[in-house]
C-alpha cells in the first residue's frame, strides 16, 4: 500500500472517528438530560447503560479479535495457497462467527433474566433491564456482524465502510430518541437501528470488493479453519482481559462512597482516550494490512524499516499531546466538560485523574504498534501473556492506590499498566525481529521526547501573558489554550527538526502525502 494511500486512508478514518466521538458525547448528553440519575429515571438510565455495555463489550471483543486474526490469516493463506483459498477461509470464518452470534443473541432474547442477574440493581432497574436486554439482543447480533464485515473489508484495504460504523451507531440512537419521544425503549430500539445501520453502511463497499476480487461464496469448512480457531482463542482471551480493568475501576471507585467518582473517572478516561480514537487507530488501521503482508512474505528487513517509520510517526504525534495533557489538564477538562451542571468542583474532579492518564498516552501509542506487529507475526499467545500480566499488575496497583490517591490512583495504575505492557510487547517484538535496532529506536524516541518537553516549557512560559487556569469565560480559556498550544507546537517542530530529523522527515512526508498525493 503506497504511503499516500495509507495517509489518505488515515485521514478518512480520523474524520469518521472524530464524528463518532462527537456524536457519542452528544448521545450521552441527551440521555443524561432525559433520564437523570435519581428516582425512576435513574433506575432506567442504569438499566440502559448496563444493557448497552453488554452490546458494546461483545462488539469490542469481536472487532479486536477478528481484525487481529483475519488479516494475517488471509495474507498467509493467499501467499501459500492462492487468492481462492484465502477467500474460502475468510468465508468459513465469517459463517461460523454469524452462527455463534445468532446463538448468543437468541439466548439473550429467550432468557434475559440470566444477563440481568449479573448486575446488582434495584427491583425497578432489574425489571427494566430485562426488557431492554431482550430488545437489544438483535443489536448485539448486528454489532457482531458489523465487526466481522469490518475485518473482511480491512483485510482488502477498504476502510471507508468500517470507519463509518461509529457514526451510524450513534446517529441511530439519537434519531430513535427524537422520534420515540425520549423514552428508554426508544433509546433501546435505537441500539438495534444503529447496529443495523452499521451493517448497511458497509454493504456497498463489500459488494465492490467481492466483485473486484471474485470473493467466492459462503462456506462452512476449510482445511486451515481449525488452525485459525486455535489462534483466535488467546486473542479472544486477551481481548476479554482488556475489558476487566474497566469493571474493576468501577468497583474500586464505588468503594470511595462519594457520588460522581465513576462519572469523573469516566470523563477523564474519555479525554485521555481521545488521542487514541482520533489519531492512533486512524494511523495504524491502514498500516496494519501492509505490515501483515510484509511479515507474511518474510521481508524482515523491510518489516523492521516499516516498524521504525511507524514508531517515528507514533512518537511525533503522541509526545506533544502527552505534554499538553500533563501541563493543562484543568483547562482541557473545562473546555471539554465544563458548563451547565459541571462547575469548578466538577472540572477539578475530572482534571485530577486526567493528568495521570496523560502519563500513559505515549506508551499506549507505541504499545499498540507492538501489539499489531505481534499480531502480524501470529504471536497471539505472547499478546495474551502480556495482557494477563498487565491486568494483574493494574488491579494490584488499583487496590494499593485507591484510598491514598482516590480516583487519581486508578488513573495512575492504568498508565503504569500501559507502560508495563509496552515494555513487555516491545521485548517480544525484538525477540522475533532481530533486524530491529532497539538502541537507535529508543534514542530517536528520547530525542522527540526532549523536543516535546521543550515545547511544553515554551507553553508554560506564556502563562503570564495568557492565563487560563482560573476565571474568565469558556471562550477565554479555549482561546488562551489554543495560543499556548500553538507556541509549544512551533517550538516542538523547530527542535525536533534539529535533533530528530528522521522522525521529522517521516511526519512531513506523511502530511505531504495527504495534501499532495505523493507516493
Residue pairs with C-beta under 8 A, 6 or more apart in sequence:
1 9
1 157
1 286
1 289
1 290
2 519
3 509
3 510
3 513
3 518
3 519
4 513
4 514
4 517
4 518
4 519
5 157
5 286
6 286
6 287
6 290
6 513
7 510
7 511
7 513
7 514
8 513
8 514
8 517
9 157
9 159
9 285
9 286
10 282
10 283
10 285
10 286
10 287
10 510
10 514
11 282
11 514
12 159
12 160
12 163
12 282
13 159
13 163
13 281
13 282
13 285
13 286
14 278
14 279
14 282
15 163
16 163
16 164
16 166
16 167
17 163
17 166
17 277
17 278
17 281
17 282
18 278
19 166
19 167
20 166
20 167
20 169
20 170
20 277
21 166
21 274
21 277
21 278
23 166
23 167
23 170
23 171
23 174
24 166
24 170
25 270
26 170
26 174
27 170
27 173
27 174
30 174
30 177
30 182
31 45
31 48
31 177
31 187
32 45
34 41
34 177
34 182
35 41
35 42
35 44
35 45
35 48
35 184
36 42
36 45
37 45
40 124
43 121
43 122
43 124
43 125
43 128
44 125
44 128
44 184
45 184
46 121
46 125
46 129
47 121
47 125
47 126
47 128
47 129
47 132
47 184
48 128
48 132
48 184
48 187
48 188
50 119
50 121
50 129
51 129
51 132
51 133
51 136
51 188
51 191
52 136
52 191
54 108
54 115
54 133
54 136
54 140
55 136
55 139
55 140
55 143
55 191
55 195
56 143
57 243
58 104
58 140
58 143
58 144
59 140
59 143
59 144
59 146
59 147
60 239
60 243
61 236
61 239
61 240
61 243
62 97
62 143
62 144
62 147
62 148
63 147
63 150
63 151
64 235
64 239
64 242
65 232
65 235
65 236
65 239
66 93
66 97
66 147
66 148
66 150
66 151
67 150
67 151
67 154
67 288
68 235
68 375
68 380
68 383
69 93
69 151
69 228
69 231
69 232
69 235
69 375
69 380
70 90
70 93
70 151
70 152
70 155
71 151
71 154
71 155
71 288
71 289
71 292
71 375
71 376
72 292
72 295
72 296
72 375
72 376
72 377
72 378
73 89
73 93
73 224
73 228
73 231
74 86
74 89
74 90
74 155
75 86
75 155
75 289
75 292
75 293
75 295
75 296
76 296
76 378
77 85
77 86
77 89
77 224
78 85
78 86
78 296
79 296
79 297
83 213
83 214
84 216
85 222
87 213
87 214
87 215
87 216
88 216
88 219
88 222
89 222
89 224
89 225
89 228
90 152
90 155
90 215
91 215
91 216
91 217
91 218
91 219
92 219
92 220
92 221
92 222
92 225
93 148
93 225
93 228
94 148
94 152
94 218
95 218
95 219
95 220
96 220
96 225
97 144
97 145
97 148
98 144
98 145
98 148
101 140
101 141
101 144
101 145
102 141
104 140
104 141
104 144
105 137
105 138
105 140
105 141
106 137
107 114
108 115
108 133
108 134
108 136
108 137
108 140
109 134
109 137
109 138
112 129
112 130
112 131
112 133
112 134
112 137
113 130
115 133
116 126
116 129
116 130
116 133
119 126
119 129
121 129
128 184
131 185
132 184
132 185
132 188
135 185
135 188
135 189
135 191
135 192
136 188
136 191
136 192
138 192
138 195
139 191
139 192
139 194
139 195
140 195
141 195
142 192
142 195
142 196
142 198
142 199
143 169
143 195
143 198
145 199
146 165
146 195
146 198
146 199
146 202
149 161
149 162
149 199
149 202
149 203
149 206
150 161
150 162
150 165
150 202
152 206
152 209
153 159
153 161
153 162
153 202
153 205
153 206
153 209
154 162
154 285
154 288
154 289
155 289
156 209
156 213
157 286
157 289
158 205
158 206
158 208
158 209
159 285
159 286
160 205
161 201
161 202
161 203
161 204
161 205
161 206
162 202
162 285
163 282
163 285
164 201
164 202
165 198
165 201
165 202
168 194
168 197
168 198
168 200
168 201
169 191
169 194
169 195
169 197
169 198
170 194
171 194
171 197
172 190
172 191
172 192
172 193
172 194
172 195
172 196
172 197
173 187
173 190
173 191
173 193
173 194
174 190
175 190
175 193
176 186
176 187
176 189
176 190
176 193
176 194
177 186
177 187
177 190
179 186
180 186
180 187
180 189
180 190
209 215
231 378
231 380
232 380
234 380
234 381
234 383
234 384
235 375
235 380
235 383
235 384
237 384
237 387
238 380
238 383
238 384
238 387
238 388
241 384
241 387
241 388
241 391
242 387
242 391
244 391
244 395
245 391
245 394
245 395
245 398
245 414
245 417
248 394
248 395
248 398
249 265
249 398
249 410
249 414
250 262
252 398
252 399
252 402
252 410
253 261
253 262
253 265
253 402
253 407
253 410
254 261
254 262
255 402
256 402
256 406
256 407
260 346
260 349
261 349
261 406
261 407
264 346
264 349
264 350
264 352
264 353
264 407
265 353
265 407
265 410
265 411
267 333
267 336
267 337
267 350
268 333
268 350
268 351
268 352
268 353
268 354
268 357
268 407
268 411
269 353
269 357
269 411
269 414
271 325
271 332
271 333
271 336
271 337
271 350
271 354
271 357
272 325
272 354
272 357
272 358
272 360
272 361
272 411
275 317
275 318
275 321
275 361
275 365
276 361
276 364
276 365
276 368
279 317
279 318
279 321
280 314
280 317
280 318
280 364
280 365
280 368
283 310
283 313
283 314
283 317
284 310
284 368
284 369
284 372
287 306
287 310
287 372
288 372
288 375
288 376
290 306
291 303
291 306
291 307
291 310
291 372
291 373
291 376
292 375
292 376
294 302
294 303
294 306
294 376
295 303
295 373
295 376
295 377
296 376
300 433
300 435
301 435
303 433
303 435
304 433
304 435
304 436
304 437
307 369
307 373
307 429
307 433
307 436
308 436
308 437
308 441
309 506
310 369
311 366
311 369
311 441
311 444
311 445
312 444
312 448
312 502
312 503
312 506
312 507
313 503
313 506
313 507
313 510
314 365
314 366
314 369
315 362
315 365
315 366
315 444
315 445
315 448
315 449
315 503
316 448
316 496
316 503
316 504
316 506
316 507
317 365
317 507
318 361
318 362
318 364
318 365
318 366
319 362
319 448
319 449
319 451
319 452
320 452
320 455
320 488
320 489
320 492
321 361
322 358
322 359
322 361
322 362
322 452
323 452
323 453
323 455
323 456
323 459
323 488
324 332
324 456
324 459
324 485
324 488
325 332
325 354
325 355
325 357
325 358
325 361
326 355
326 358
326 359
326 456
327 456
327 459
327 460
328 459
328 468
328 481
328 484
329 351
329 352
329 354
329 355
329 358
330 347
330 348
330 351
330 469
331 468
331 469
331 477
331 480
331 481
332 351
332 354
332 481
333 347
333 348
333 350
333 351
333 354
334 347
334 351
334 474
334 477
335 474
335 477
335 478
335 481
337 346
337 347
337 350
338 346
338 347
338 474
339 474
342 350
349 407
352 406
352 407
352 408
353 407
353 408
353 410
353 411
354 411
355 408
355 411
356 408
356 411
356 412
356 414
356 415
357 411
357 414
357 415
358 415
359 412
359 415
359 416
359 419
360 414
360 415
360 416
360 417
360 418
360 419
362 449
363 415
363 418
363 419
363 421
363 422
364 418
364 422
366 422
366 426
366 445
367 418
367 421
367 422
367 425
367 426
370 422
370 425
370 426
370 428
370 429
371 383
371 425
373 429
373 433
374 380
374 382
374 383
374 425
374 428
374 429
374 432
375 383
377 432
377 433
379 428
379 432
382 425
382 428
383 425
385 424
386 421
386 424
386 425
386 428
387 421
389 420
389 421
389 424
390 417
390 418
390 420
390 421
390 424
391 417
393 416
393 417
393 420
394 413
394 414
394 416
394 417
397 409
397 412
397 413
397 416
397 417
398 409
398 410
398 413
400 409
400 413
401 409
401 410
401 412
401 413
402 409
402 410
403 409
405 412
426 438
429 436
430 436
430 438
444 500
444 502
444 503
447 496
447 499
447 500
447 503
448 496
448 500
448 503
450 495
450 499
451 492
451 495
451 496
451 499
451 500
452 492
452 496
454 491
454 492
454 495
455 488
455 489
455 490
455 491
455 492
455 495
456 488
457 491
458 487
458 488
458 490
458 491
459 484
459 485
459 487
459 488
459 491
462 483
462 484
462 487
463 469
463 484
466 480
466 483
466 484
467 480
468 476
468 477
468 480
468 481
468 484
472 480
493 504
496 503
496 504
497 504
509 518
512 518
513 519
